[in-house]
Every structure is written in C-alpha cells, then in structure tokens.
C-alpha cells in the first residue's frame, strides 16, 4: 500500500539571513499565542542561538516561543519535551552541525512524536535553516568538497530525520559551490531528487506533494530519473564518476515543483 502523504507543512531555508523566513513563518501560525519550539541541537552555542531566534520571533509578535534542548546534557525524551512537542504549532531546527541532530534525535520518542504530528496534523509546521534544513529528509549530504566530490569516495551521506522521502536538501548551495556533490549524490541514488537551496532561499512543502520556492535566490533541482551510463559500479576509490542525462532546473520564488511527477509549475 502506498505511503499516505503527510498533512503537515515543511519549510526549509538554505541558510544566511533568516529574517524574511521568520516573518513568513510568523504569518503561517494560526495565532500569536501558538507555541513555537526552537531546537538548537545542531548549534555549538545553543543558548545564544536560541536567544537570537526567540528575540526575533517576539519582535514579530509571537508570544509563546520556547527553547527545546536535546543534546549531551539534555535527553530528547524527557516528559516535558514530549508534552511540548505535542502542543507545538511549529518546531524550528537551527543551523550548525546536522549530524548532531541525528545523533540526539534518531530513534527517540521525541522524533516519533514530531513525525506523527507532521504526518497527521494539517496545522503543524516543521521548519529548519541550513543544517536544520538538510537533516529533514530521509537522507542527507554530510561531506563533499569541490572537485573531489566528483570522485568515488568523495561524497558522504547519512540517514536524516525521514520527514521528507526520496529527496536531498543541500544548503548554502550556490554560495559554497555545492553542485558537484549534489550531482554525485543523485548519480549514486538516481530516484532521489536533489534540491540545492541558496541562501535566503528555500521551499515550502505542503502535504508532501509540491515544493514552492521562496526567497531572493535560486533553488537548483537535479533530477536523475533519466540517468544512464553511470560508472560508479566499476570504478575505484578516487576515480572520477560519470553519468549522462541528469536533468537540471533553476527555480526562483513563486515556482513550484511536484515532488512526485517532477514537473515544474509557474514560469518567471
């Protein structure tokens, strides 16, 4: 039986200045008193990171913004955390190191609650910026730099939080020259759609079906469904990869991509 599409909304930003995204998220909340949880697991300075987001959201009119800790000293599965995740209207993952998020969230009741809310609650929002965006799908890119990422062994991926299936979300995309590693990731798993999010740019996914682009930059799509000629199965470590007929789209604010048919809607 096909997996049912989630009812909730997912918002992912490619990093950079979050102000416009936070204003947009505030407008998406049902009321100023709707509870918002800031998750700083990825951050090297969780207190400062949380205070910055709390202050910004308060300035935008949000009256119920809280810091949800899950790290070395704060288990994700406290009863208080689980209750707060059940009540939250939005859960926001900050940037930093995405592998810290998977380290402290995977196989927890907290993630199960988050995923259940996302799947079954149409009013629920999960959002993330930078590393907090990259971790949201079922698989994430965690390492790959420059030309080396176009060689076998020059890319490393890991399991993400699993809220979005068959998609890679790569952040700071144009600014840090990450096309090579996203292309490699799609050659390696052609049925996973690659989405490269520029800074101050991102996607809104409603109902797991369609990704709408927002922001000032571009989202680059790498589609491998027609890929052929991949040499990954017959080359050694350090040798260059090959593949033909990758399809690439460059999308801007207001355009939408159907994640299943892979068709682009809306022209600029």
C-alpha positions as semicolon CSV with decimal commas, in nm:
position;residue;x (nm);y (nm);z (nm)
1;X;0,000;0,000;0,000
2;X;0,142;0,345;-0,093
3;X;0,251;0,560;0,196
4;X;0,000;0,834;0,272
5;X;0,115;1,189;0,216
6;X;0,180;1,391;0,531
7;X;-0,077;1,654;0,621
8;X;0,166;1,899;0,783
9;X;0,384;2,168;0,630
10;X;0,763;2,156;0,596
11;X;0,971;2,472;0,543
12;X;1,343;2,457;0,460
13;X;1,581;2,752;0,415
14;X;1,929;2,732;0,264
15;X;2,090;2,941;0,539
16;X;2,204;3,300;0,556
17;X;1,979;3,578;0,686
18;X;1,667;3,425;0,845
19;X;1,464;3,744;0,897
20;X;1,235;3,712;0,595
21;X;1,179;3,342;0,664
22;X;1,088;3,410;1,027
23;X;0,840;3,676;0,918
24;X;0,685;3,429;0,674
25;X;0,665;3,158;0,940
26;X;0,502;3,400;1,181
27;X;0,233;3,470;0,921
28;X;0,175;3,095;0,883
29;X;0,099;3,044;1,253
30;X;-0,271;3,027;1,346
31;X;-0,238;3,286;1,624
32;X;0,029;3,497;1,800
33;X;-0,005;3,269;2,104
34;X;0,064;2,949;1,905
35;X;0,357;2,765;2,074
36;X;0,687;2,766;1,887
37;X;0,979;2,541;1,987
38;X;1,334;2,638;1,887
39;X;1,560;2,331;1,861
40;X;1,930;2,416;1,888
41;X;2,077;2,063;1,882
42;X;2,297;2,148;1,580
43;X;2,438;2,465;1,736
44;X;2,776;2,497;1,907
45;X;2,630;2,776;2,122
46;X;2,269;2,672;2,189
47;X;2,192;2,945;2,441
48;X;2,296;3,231;2,214
49;X;2,130;3,070;1,910
50;X;1,801;3,023;2,091
51;X;1,803;3,375;2,236
52;X;1,855;3,523;1,890
53;X;1,560;3,337;1,741
54;X;1,339;3,396;2,043
55;X;1,408;3,769;2,032
56;X;1,339;3,788;1,658
57;X;1,012;3,597;1,685
58;X;0,899;3,802;1,984
59;X;0,968;4,119;1,781
60;X;0,746;3,974;1,506
61;X;0,460;3,926;1,752
62;X;0,499;3,562;1,862
63;X;0,412;3,540;2,230
64;X;0,494;3,177;2,306
65;X;0,848;3,089;2,190
66;X;1,049;2,832;2,383
67;X;1,394;2,669;2,369
68;X;1,374;2,290;2,337
69;X;1,710;2,139;2,434
70;X;1,825;1,798;2,310
71;X;2,199;1,737;2,334
72;X;2,469;1,577;2,551
73;X;2,326;1,718;2,871
74;X;1,959;1,726;2,778
75;X;1,792;1,399;2,663
76;X;1,533;1,446;2,391
77;X;1,290;1,208;2,558
78;X;1,203;1,396;2,873
79;X;0,834;1,404;2,955
80;X;0,844;1,783;2,935
81;X;0,990;1,776;2,584
82;X;0,734;1,522;2,467
83;X;0,447;1,733;2,603
84;X;0,586;2,045;2,437
85;X;0,620;1,866;2,103
86;X;0,259;1,751;2,132
87;X;0,143;2,110;2,191
88;X;0,369;2,295;1,947
89;X;0,230;2,468;1,642
90;X;0,579;2,489;1,493
91;X;0,916;2,324;1,561
92;X;1,217;2,508;1,418
93;X;1,564;2,348;1,379
94;X;1,854;2,594;1,377
95;X;2,177;2,562;1,180
96;X;2,510;2,415;1,285
97;X;2,615;2,052;1,250
98;X;2,335;1,834;1,116
99;X;2,495;1,514;1,240
100;X;2,442;1,637;1,595
101;X;2,069;1,645;1,522
102;X;2,062;1,285;1,405
103;X;2,287;1,178;1,692
104;X;2,047;1,308;1,957
105;X;1,712;1,268;1,779
106;X;1,719;0,944;1,581
107;X;1,538;0,650;1,742
108;X;1,383;0,870;2,010
109;X;1,023;0,910;2,119
110;X;1,067;1,281;2,054
111;X;1,129;1,217;1,683
112;X;0,835;0,974;1,675
113;X;0,608;1,246;1,818
114;X;0,745;1,503;1,572
115;X;0,695;1,271;1,276
116;X;0,345;1,171;1,388
117;X;0,240;1,535;1,422
118;X;0,383;1,612;1,077
119;X;0,203;1,318;0,918
120;X;-0,137;1,367;1,078
121;X;-0,182;1,733;1,180
122;X;-0,258;1,972;0,895
123;X;-0,188;2,274;1,117
124;X;0,161;2,159;1,221
125;X;0,479;2,317;1,080
126;X;0,833;2,176;1,085
127;X;1,097;2,424;0,973
128;X;1,474;2,435;0,951
129;X;1,756;2,653;0,827
130;X;2,095;2,544;0,693
131;X;2,186;2,219;0,876
132;X;1,838;2,224;1,025
133;X;1,700;2,203;0,670
134;X;1,947;1,943;0,537
135;X;1,852;1,696;0,812
136;X;1,477;1,692;0,739
137;X;1,469;1,430;0,455
138;X;1,538;1,058;0,489
139;X;1,896;1,104;0,362
140;X;2,136;1,397;0,388
141;X;2,470;1,502;0,242
142;X;2,724;1,549;0,519
143;X;3,057;1,573;0,336
144;X;3,182;1,657;-0,012
145;X;3,405;1,944;-0,125
146;X;3,486;2,089;-0,468
147;X;3,621;1,873;-0,747
148;X;3,694;1,588;-0,506
149;X;3,322;1,536;-0,461
150;X;3,308;1,418;-0,824
151;X;3,530;1,120;-0,745
152;X;3,421;0,790;-0,596
153;X;3,454;0,817;-0,220
154;X;3,449;1,196;-0,232
155;X;3,094;1,214;-0,102
156;X;2,948;1,105;0,230
157;X;2,578;1,078;0,306
158;X;2,391;0,970;0,617
159;X;2,039;0,898;0,734
160;X;1,832;1,207;0,814
161;X;1,515;1,253;1,017
162;X;1,293;1,099;0,749
163;X;1,022;1,366;0,727
164;X;1,064;1,401;0,351
165;X;1,124;1,093;0,139
166;X;1,347;1,044;-0,166
167;X;1,492;1,396;-0,157
168;X;1,828;1,555;-0,077
169;X;1,826;1,911;0,056
170;X;2,166;2,078;0,026
171;X;2,214;2,422;0,184
172;X;2,428;2,733;0,114
173;X;2,419;2,581;-0,231
174;X;2,528;2,839;-0,487
175;X;2,735;3,034;-0,237
176;X;2,956;2,737;-0,145
177;X;2,975;2,573;-0,488
178;X;2,794;2,252;-0,395
179;X;2,659;2,145;-0,734
180;X;2,928;1,877;-0,771
181;X;2,836;1,695;-0,452
182;X;2,462;1,713;-0,518
183;X;2,514;1,576;-0,870
184;X;2,724;1,291;-0,725
185;X;2,455;1,215;-0,468
186;X;2,190;1,192;-0,742
187;X;2,413;0,975;-0,965
188;X;2,456;0,747;-0,665
189;X;2,080;0,733;-0,596
190;X;1,901;0,846;-0,915
191;X;1,550;0,821;-0,775
192;X;1,630;1,073;-0,503
193;X;1,560;1,426;-0,618
194;X;1,835;1,675;-0,542
195;X;1,734;2,025;-0,428
196;X;2,010;2,282;-0,376
197;X;1,888;2,573;-0,164
198;X;2,060;2,907;-0,200
199;X;2,099;3,138;0,098
200;X;1,790;3,344;0,188
201;X;1,604;3,097;-0,035
202;X;1,406;2,787;0,041
203;X;1,100;2,573;-0,015
204;X;0,759;2,524;0,144
205;X;0,626;2,168;0,111
206;X;0,257;2,130;0,184
207;X;0,111;1,783;0,211
208;X;0,435;1,623;0,095
209;X;0,340;1,684;-0,268
210;X;0,469;2,013;-0,401
211;X;0,766;2,234;-0,314
212;X;0,711;2,607;-0,359
213;X;1,021;2,825;-0,382
214;X;1,051;3,144;-0,176
215;X;1,326;3,397;-0,117
216;X;1,573;3,613;-0,307
217;X;1,795;3,349;-0,468
218;X;1,752;3,023;-0,657
219;X;1,678;2,660;-0,588
220;X;1,861;2,422;-0,819
221;X;1,695;2,089;-0,895
222;X;1,898;1,786;-1,002
223;X;1,674;1,509;-1,139
224;X;1,829;1,169;-1,213
225;X;1,523;0,970;-1,321
226;X;1,657;0,952;-1,681
227;X;2,018;0,886;-1,577
228;X;2,218;0,630;-1,770
229;X;2,583;0,549;-1,821
230;X;2,681;0,567;-1,452
231;X;3,026;0,419;-1,391
232;X;3,004;0,405;-1,009
233;X;2,980;0,026;-1,005
234;X;3,305;-0,029;-1,194
235;X;3,550;0,238;-1,081
236;X;3,782;0,251;-0,783
237;X;3,805;0,498;-0,499
238;X;3,937;0,835;-0,613
239;X;3,842;0,786;-0,978
240;X;3,606;1,036;-1,146
241;X;3,239;0,950;-1,173
242;X;3,038;0,961;-1,496
243;X;2,671;0,970;-1,587
244;X;2,451;1,107;-1,863
245;X;2,112;1,277;-1,885
246;X;2,088;1,438;-1,547
247;X;1,814;1,698;-1,575
248;X;1,873;2,036;-1,406
249;X;1,623;2,312;-1,327
250;X;1,692;2,653;-1,176
251;X;1,385;2,781;-0,990
252;X;1,301;3,117;-0,832
253;X;1,042;3,246;-0,589
254;X;0,685;3,152;-0,675
255;X;0,772;2,850;-0,889
256;X;0,660;2,509;-0,771
257;X;0,799;2,160;-0,822
258;X;0,581;1,850;-0,794
259;X;0,799;1,609;-0,595
260;X;0,635;1,304;-0,750
261;X;0,589;1,390;-1,118
262;X;0,896;1,623;-1,104
263;X;0,713;1,877;-1,317
264;X;0,775;2,249;-1,267
265;X;0,472;2,476;-1,238
266;X;0,486;2,853;-1,277
267;X;0,706;3,048;-1,514
268;X;0,907;3,363;-1,442
